[in-house]
Amino acid sequence: MDAAYVQTLHQLLEATIAPDTNLIKQATAQLNTQYYKSPDCVPALYEIAASSPNAAIRQLAAVELRKRVGLNDGKLWKKVPEPVRLQIKQSILARLTQESASIVRHALARTVSAIADIELTVTPPQWPDLMPGLYGAAQSADVTHRETAVYVLFSLLDTIADTFEAELQTLFKLFSTSLLDPQSGEVRMTTLRALAKVAEYITAEDKHDVKAFQELIVPMLKVLQQAITDGDDEGVKHGYDVFETLLIIDTPLISKHVAEVVQFFLGAAANKDVDESMRCGALNVLSWTIRYKKSKVQSLGLAKPIVEALLPIGCEEDPEDADEDSPSRLAFRCLDTLAQALPPQQVFPVLSQQLQVYMAGDAAMRKSALMAFGVSVEGCSEYIRPHVDQLWPVIENGLQDGDVIVRKAACIALGCLCEWLSEECATRHSTIVPILFNLIVDPATQKNACTCLDSYLEILGDDIVNYLTLLMERLLILLENGTVPVKITVTGAIGSAAHASKENFRPYFEQTIKRLVPFITLSGTEEDFDLRGVATDTIGTLADAVGADLFRPYFQDMMKASFEALTMDNNRLKESSFIFFGVMAQVFETEFAPYLPQCVPALVASCQQDESADEFIDDGTGSGAAGARAAAVEAFTTGAAGPSKGGEELGDDDEEDVDLDALEAMFAKVNSAVAIEKEVAADTLGELFTSTKQAFIPFIEETVQVLLDLLDHYYEGIRKSAAGALFAFIKTFYELSAPAEWVAGAHVQVPLHADVKKLVDHILPQVFEAWKTEDDKSVVILLCAELADTMNKCGPALVEGRLDEIATLAVELLEKKAMCQQDPDGDDDAAGVDADSSEYEAALISNAADVFGAMANVLGPDFGQAFGKVLPLISQYTTAKRTTSERSMAIGSLGEIIVGLKAGVTPFTQPLLEIISRGLRDAEADVRSNSAFAAGVLVQNSTADLSPHFGQLLQVLEPYFAVPEHSAPAVYNARDNAAGALARMVCKNAAALPLESVVARLVGVMPLQFDPLENRAVYRAVFDLFRASPNVLAPHMDRLLAAFAYNLDPAHADDTTDETKHELAALVEHLKQSIPDQVRAAGFQ
């Protein structure tokens, strides 16, 4: 090798790490143009990597050598003369074992991998000595040799693992030994990491390999434990990554040891003697274990030890920064995951027992109890619902606790309950609102209390009028005098107050918006941007509450401010602007149309932006987005790594001086912010079309394609928004086609307009294709709900030619065979536990059943043939072993299907009657309520004579009408549905009933207010009786007239159909002639 060439190259490499930017640029340019394009640089870089006295230069030379070798599939390497290549291959392993600096060894090991990627992947392989040499070195008595060999093997597995299939048995034998290396923690940890690479290439069919790997899990845990004990931060991070990999791959490598894994990570998380970051990492792995091995966690009964171990961690203090992770916060995140993944009956009873213990403990224990209660509600809401009365004192006492950390936790817990148990929370407003009013004026609890109040006002509804004056007085004072964080939460609370009070907010509108408008021009700090965004959201809510006329003076200026916000590099402001556009379109409808040419391109651009971190990594050219972010990347780089390294980023082990965690955190923040912005943008596109209708048509073609492109996005929120918007497009375009009323039946009598059909044919096939591979339950829940709603709106023409495909998708869900229902554990050991489902699973099944309800609605009696196959699938969820929500869902779905089938239900009358009769006696009010509805519609629609069953039905329904005061809403719903059932029996065969007592029961609950949909059936019975048996109604005229007045009052217009109101008004006019005094006394003129 030309010594002068090598020396010059060495000098240039030194220049690239000099503290002189101009020198770095000159050297980098010279290297790229004069050296790195020639094959001569390969042996020269190798010589420098082997012999330079400067370790930093040796490392840099090895890094650049690896890049040159691997460039363009080894194009440069292949141009190096064969004898030179052979010499490098023969000497590089020896050089590795002689290298004293680990950072250089790692860089050279990566070079070996790059060469092997070329030499070993051809036929025949061109480096036959490599693997025997590595195996020999890995078993050497010299620890440095072992460390080097195992690291090279790890590098090879990271690069060319797919060519190692024939080597697996040898590797298992070697790694089972090196995993227990008595001298070197580096050998043990590198082996651990190498095993994760091996794991990615083992399939479930490779039974021998699976078993061999499973036997290494416990030793792998011991390696990780030693790293934790030694305080090896980097090793612990690698170990956590390994177990996360094992958890997410499909092959059941870890499933035999889930109990040991859970116990290990619980122990690591609870150990206060180790670094907090290690504890947080352990909790993250535990959360992954619960999520990805949920059937094992369930079948092994691990919920109890997990809950009991997490609550003590929850007692620990939280950092001031709300965005900073801590063991306590991550413990509650694990509880949240546990509650959502497992059946509630496995989680909440254990938690409930712990609540009693912890609420009797010190302040830290009470705080932990309340937080645990709050985070568990999402996954256990239906299970908790019947027990809210017994649990409520936990919340109420917590809000009035003597210790501030407990009061704060109670505010957070109540906020969670508001989201998932809104009715139960809203009914307690007379107690809760005064307590929250006190907490929002206490500086110690102000921020948490305002956030909680925001959530509570959102669900309060009409009852807010009792508190509105005092509420606005206090909130406006806080808005004037509070800190920026308090102003942010207060502004959100004002929005919730406006949302709940609607037109009742008008007296407060002017004084409120004048205080909010100045926030719309804020810029500078993150808090300023947050306040500006929340203010924009709240002003939109005000507009929705008070209406277009009152808001119009502010409309144009607010739109201008929202467009200005789009020019700022702030995702939160963009979100708020997009949401504001959607709200304004809803409020102003066609008046919003002139803004579409500005709004739609901005939304499309947002949907099409790339949120991947790759765009932020410098490509060496300094151009585009990469160049704009170069300074940010350099801020994380120091020392030998240098700022550029010839324009390519280093491999994960070649940049030990780069703070990868900081980079990862920065990119994650950017990515998640952009992803959420895109989610909002997609959603807004649907809202704009829905609201502006005809004016949006010029934008349909482009926006539909943009939304379709998002159906396979990695973030489930974007997939949901895109799917929801696409279905909104179909429904709105259908409305614009001025369709005739569709007719139920398999044979389409009212076809779609040609343009609508073209849109449907473009959208639905791609939606269904995405559905088949969708692995997120929440997305599939939305797809089911949107499809059912769109079917009910557009009729049978929507699904013409697609019925079999839709039925297959829905049947897969009922059979729990859909992609999103597959347990990644991959084995059948836990198959017996699926009778108990998580509440998310129950919601999924419910929405799948709703698809069949919609099919029955659009097909009518023609659905009968398919129903014969569907009935057993749905009826399996009505058995006693199923959860309350599943039983309720199943019988409710059967009721809806009966309504759709009409007389086509007759062949199924007997099996349905048996299912419904069992449901009418269920212990849970929700099940009884849906069973009463189903009983009524079966009587109404079946042509079979069910009058012999009337007596038994009346006997079963009688207790439904005795509702104790302050009962749960479901009990009142059951009563109203029982009234509907009686009414349908009256209409079907009044002669088979004891009319006097039946009428007394019906009139006694009129007007129906908890399930007003049943008013239609009740009034149908009343109208029939007035025509056929008026005398039976005569004793109840005063009560009936009061009900008539209530239902004809415009304030209750939504409680009955227009047809019912029209007939009711005609009846009142008739009664004015026969009983004028009674009619007048009821308030009719």
Secondary structure, DSSP 4 states (H G I P E B T S, - for coil): --HHHHHHHHHHHHHTTSS-HHHHHHHHHHIIIIITTSTTHHHHHHHHHHH-S-HHHHHHHHHHHHHHHHGGGGHHHHHS-HHHHHHHHHHHHHHHHH---HHHHHHHHHHHHHHHHHHSSSSS-S-TTHHHHHHHHHT-SSHHHHHHHHHHHHHHHHHHGGG-GGGHHHHHHHHHHHTT-SS-HHHHHHHHHHHHHHHTT--TT-HHHHHHHHTTHHHHHHHHHHHHHHT-HHHHHHHHHHHHHHHHSSS-SSGGGHHHHHHHHHHHHH-TTS-HHHHHHHHHHHHHHHHHTHHHHHHTT-HHHHHHHHHHHHTSPPPSSTTS--HHHHHHHHHHHHHHHS-HHHHHHHHHHHHHHHHTS-HHHHHHHHHHHHHHHHHHHHHHGGGHHHHHHHHHHHHT-SSHHHHHHHHHHHHHHHHHSHHHHHTTHHHHHHHHHHHHTSTTTHHHHHHHHHHHHHHHGGGGGGTHHHHHHHHHHHHHHS-HHHHHHHHHHHHHHHHHHGGGGHHHHHHHHHHHGGGGG--SSHHHHHHHHHHHHHHHHHHHHH-HHHHHHHHHHHHHHHHHHHTSS-HHHHHHHHHHHHHHHHHHGGGGGGGHHHHHHHHHHHHH---SGGGGS--SS--HHHHHHHHHHHTTB-GGG-S-TTT-PPPTTS-TTB-HHHHHHHHHHHHHHHHHHHHHHHHHHHHHHHHHGGGGGGGHHHHHHHHHHGGG-SSHHHHHHHHHHHHHHHHHHHHHT-PPPP--SSS-SSPPPHHHHHHHHHHHHHHHHHHHT---HHHHHHHHHHHHHHHHHH-GGGGTTTHHHHHHHHHHHHTT-SGGG--TT--STTGGGTTS--HHHHHHHHHHHHHHHHHHHHHGGGGHHHHHHHHHHHHGGGSTTS-HHHHHHHHHHHHHHHHHHGGGGGGGHHHHHHHHHHHHT-SSHHHHHHHHHHHHHHHHH--S--GGGHHHHHHHHGGGG---TT--HHHHHHHHHHHHHHHHHHHHHGGGS-HHHHHHHHHHHPSP-SSGGGHHHHHHHHHHHHHH-GGGTGGGHHHHHHHHHHHHSGGGGGGS-HHHHHHHHHHHHHHHHHSHHHHHHTT--
